[in-house]
Amino acid sequence: MPFDHELIAAAWQNDVPEAARLIAAGADVNALDDTVQSAFLIAASEATSTCST
């Protein structure tokens, strides 16, 4: 997919707005990079922001 690698990069950078934009554009959160990690896995392990309700 065209946005998958960009989404992985956004996940590494903890760029939530960019990640949301890419997901809305069709990026696959489960697409794997060269180290067999997905954006979903990276975001879960590297996240530094908190969710608010």
HELIX and SHEET records of a PDB file:
HELIX    1   1 ASP A    4  TRP A   12  1                                   9    
HELIX    2   2 VAL A   16  ALA A   24  1                                   9    
HELIX    3   3 ALA A   39  GLU A   46  1                                   8    
END                                                                             
